[in-house]
Amino acid sequence: MITLNEHFLQLQKNYLFADIAQKVAAYKEAHPEADLIRLGIGDVTRPLAPAVIKALHEAVDEMASADTFRGYGPEHGYEFLRQAIVAGDFAPRGVQLDADEIFINDGAKSDTGNFGDILGTDCTICVTDPIYPVYIDSNVMGGRAGEFANGAWSRVTYCPCTEQNDFIPALPAQPADMIYLCYPNNPTGTTLCREELEKWVAYALEHGSLLLYDAAYEAYISRPDVPHSIYEIEGAKRCAVEFHSFSKTAGFTGLRCGYTVVPKQLTVRAKSGEEVQLNQLWNRRQCTKFNGTAYIVQRAAAAIYTPEGRTQVKETIDYYMTNASLMREKLTQMGLKVYGGIDAPYIWFKAPDDMGSWDYFEHLLHDFHIVSTPGVGFGPAGEGYIRLTAFGTRENTLAALERLK
């Protein structure tokens, strides 16, 4: 008889953003005249850079000729893109990587959720709180999270990020095997300086922990003391996997492309005591369960590393960060406690009058026709907060601020 993976039944209701979509759809159906401004889900609105469009067209033309047609590609990505990543994202920061330590994927979300496939189900989990839901949900599916009670999972260690600690998480009180860090942070928009990241690397090396470092928003960093990569910290290659995305860097939310870095120095111990290289295991997993990212998409991704591509992508990033700056300034003037918006395209603010996150979400939706994201959906410490995205158009961003004023 067919049976279920019972861990899936432990998942709490719907995925956060599915809940939001249902609420918004119901409101829109009841109020078709409402002019909604969507500042909730972090989807981009600017078109792809001209250099990317040009590369897409050229790649499509290649696929139309027998001489240049491409079929199955390498599961870990084409050499031209992996070399461009090594030379463009890491070498300028003094980080030396080999191309075979780069694995091209269809977006960071996939690999952050799937990396647990090669790790033991008895591994303990640590997350900063609030945090991107996929980190915990994927471990619920894998049977690592324990039981859910009072808004938290029994086998997950939460490191709260609050106003009291200036959103800088303390190291876990007890050893943890898998530690998820996301910086610049989604949802709070806050960052960790070099000194703080050094503490996490030192902790991981001391306790034999694996840091799963989500750097999806590193292109938005503006301050010099904020590292763009965990590998800027000495020793990180021995304890960290890093995830990157082109979705927010270059507007690839519709194209789907990113990459994961698995250094060859990184090993874990098998029950036999043997030290096993994670790079080889992840490559084996990908060859079995992933057919690779489309050739034309990888050509488009490589275009952002050209001189013209870099310039055009930087212009798009500046556009979104101008939105963030406007939001941060205006919301602060309204008397709200605002975080983020300096090194990240997210604004995180405290709901007034001690309102709960979902209550304030409903207030913004019903009274101002603004779609936001309730902070509690990212974890217990997010209660009472709201996340807004700077990925809207300039016109919608200004219109939303005018409504709130």
Secondary structure, 3 states (H helix, E strand, C coil): CCCCCHHHHHCCCCCHHHHHHHHHHHHHHHCCCCCCEECCCCCCCCCCCHHHHHHHHHHHHHHCCCCCCCCCCCCCCCHHHHHHHHHHHHHHHCCCCCHHHEEEECCHHHHHHHHHHHCCCCCCEEEEECCCHHHHHHHHHCCCCCCEECCEECCEEEEECCCCCCCCCCCCCCCCCEEEEECCCCCCCCCCCHHHHHHHHHHHHHHCCEEEEECCCHHHCCCCCCCCCHHHCCCHHHCEEEEEECHHHHCCCCCCCEEEECCCCCEEECCCCCEEEHHHHHHHHHHHHCCCCCHHHHHHHHHCCCHHHHHHHHHHHHHHHHHHHHHHHHHHHCCCCEEECCCCCEEEEECHHHCCHHHHHHHHHHHHCEECEEHHHHCHHHCCEEEEECCCCHHHHHHHHHHHC
